[in-house]
Amino acid sequence: MYNMLTAILFQVGIKCENHTASIILLNALFGLDNKSISFAKDERIDKQYYVDFGITRDDTEELIEIAEDFNKTLFDFSSKMNSQKIKDYRKLFLTLV
């Protein structure tokens, strides 16, 4: 999910190596819902850095579905971007920072 997010940012000329900032930009710049990637990030942190959790097959399948839906949405959004939209997103980015 994060790789797809960085790809769409790269497409408009933005390199952001901060996960949280990238997630914020997804909504602030493109107007896309960032709840699913925020949830996935929290889940990854919990599972990677803490040991007091349980995970089931259903949990795993749900997270895979969330990732697939997110990636489909971003791929579709990216494929519809043209040079004028890219210029507009760059201009908006400059007003945000």
C-alpha positions as MATLAB code, in Angstrom:
seq = 'MYNMLTAILFQVGIKCENHTASIILLNALFGLDNKSISFAKDERIDKQYYVDFGITRDDTEELIEIAEDFNKTLFDFSSKMNSQKIKDYRKLFLTLV';
ca = [
       0.000    0.000    0.000;
       2.776    2.399    0.910;
       4.646    1.608   -2.311;
       1.542    2.451   -4.331;
       1.166    5.670   -2.367;
       4.773    6.707   -2.984;
       4.343    5.873   -6.682;
       1.405    8.241   -7.040;
       3.339   10.945   -5.197;
       6.327   10.387   -7.505;
       3.977   10.688  -10.469;
       3.343   14.320   -9.523;
       6.977   14.966   -8.609;
       6.861   14.567   -4.835;
       9.344   12.463   -2.901;
       8.136   11.872    0.632;
       9.905    9.329    2.806;
       7.762    9.893    5.874;
       4.888    7.405    6.094;
       2.603    9.665    8.107;
       3.189   12.684    5.871;
       2.543   10.570    2.767;
      -0.732    9.358    4.231;
      -1.778   12.920    5.059;
      -0.888   14.056    1.528;
      -3.087   11.332    0.059;
      -6.109   13.102    1.483;
      -4.934   16.720    1.491;
      -3.538   16.698   -2.038;
      -5.622   14.161   -3.927;
      -8.784   14.156   -1.801;
      -8.619   10.374   -1.444;
      -9.687    8.522    1.674;
      -6.656    7.582    3.754;
      -8.397    5.590    6.503;
      -7.503    2.173    5.127;
      -3.778    2.887    4.813;
      -3.752    4.523    8.260;
      -5.389    1.407    9.689;
      -2.917   -0.860    7.878;
       0.015    1.212    9.161;
      -1.219    0.917   12.743;
      -1.700   -2.823   12.314;
       1.805   -3.226   10.885;
       3.342   -1.307   13.781;
       1.393   -3.329   16.351;
       2.369   -6.643   14.766;
       5.978   -5.724   14.051;
       6.958   -4.123   17.347;
       4.719   -5.694   19.977;
       4.207   -9.300   21.011;
       0.886   -9.180   22.858;
      -1.466   -9.786   19.947;
      -3.303  -12.576   18.245;
      -4.057  -12.878   14.576;
      -6.464  -15.122   12.758;
      -6.831  -16.219    9.176;
      -9.896  -13.963    8.902;
      -7.854  -10.970   10.111;
      -5.214  -11.689    7.500;
      -7.740  -12.093    4.699;
      -9.444   -8.846    5.713;
      -6.160   -6.935    5.600;
      -5.353   -8.393    2.180;
      -8.756   -7.263    0.900;
      -8.198   -3.787    2.316;
      -4.809   -3.606    0.585;
      -6.193   -4.835   -2.726;
      -9.056   -2.312   -2.658;
      -6.693    0.509   -1.727;
      -4.236   -0.374   -4.481;
      -7.037   -0.664   -7.059;
      -8.326    2.769   -6.100;
      -4.891    4.375   -6.359;
      -4.062    2.601   -9.615;
      -7.340    3.772  -11.139;
      -6.773    7.321   -9.884;
      -3.210    7.330  -11.206;
      -4.182    6.024  -14.621;
      -6.630    8.909  -15.081;
      -4.055   11.582  -14.270;
      -3.004   13.784  -17.177;
      -0.332   16.462  -17.464;
      -2.731   19.262  -16.508;
      -3.858   17.449  -13.362;
      -0.222   16.826  -12.451;
       0.506   20.566  -12.766;
      -2.540   21.337  -10.630;
      -1.462   18.873   -7.924;
       2.045   20.342   -7.882;
       0.585   23.836   -7.501;
      -1.684   22.668   -4.682;
       1.249   20.930   -3.003;
       3.198   24.197   -2.956;
       0.305   25.928   -1.217;
       0.159   23.146    1.387;
       3.844   23.325    2.343;
];
